[in-house]
Amino acid sequence: MSKEITVAVIEDDENLRFLVRHRLETEGYNVVQTGDGNEAEKLILEKKPDVVLLDWMLPGKEGNEICENIRKAGFENIVIMMTAKSQDIDKIEAYSFGVTDYISKPFNMDVLIAMIENKVRFFLPKNTPEIYHFGKTEHQPNIHSLVRDGKKIELTILENRILLHFLQNVGKEITREELMEVVWGYSSNVNTRTLDMHVVRLRKKIEKNPDKPYYLQTVRGLGYRFVDEEEN
């Protein structure tokens, strides 16, 4: 049964790439693939897959460079980095390149499929025409955008998920743990520092003064609260 979801498998180990592709196709995913880092960027930007499984070490270009380049080019879908356990990676820094999550090799295929299904459920935009308003800003979650003073402001997938959850829970105190679960789904690789980094970036897009946030307020020792009253 087709899920109408395309996964790009970027992996230079032909045996692993075959196994992953075969399992994904068995699960009903469409698959595109390459084992070359230089070809990977072109493939991703042309095919625009819903999910990218991206090896960290590739001939031609490393995975973090590929991820950073496709994000700069406007690609906003899911990127799961595949890393060997022996590779010492600064995951906080790599999240800034735009990685959605990680899975370490060797991995269990069932775990990989569960991770992909989790990300698809949380990250891919649903066909809902809902529009939210706060102050003089309009949030259009289905196209990951804000509109303010006639200008469109693009949001990343993560920023979009964070803001949407706040706008669905205006005035409610939300713990960091709840927010991480909603935005990332269950992932042991995500920590509060990563979350706070994305909140800082979101504030730069929604606040007049990000250093003294009006809408997205910090609740000390707990998390955050979104206040929806028109700013003076």
Summary of the structure (lengths in Angstrom):
residues: 232
radius of gyration: 18.5
end to end distance: 53.4
largest distance: 60.7
contacts: 680
relative contact order: 0.10
helix: 40%
strand: 23%
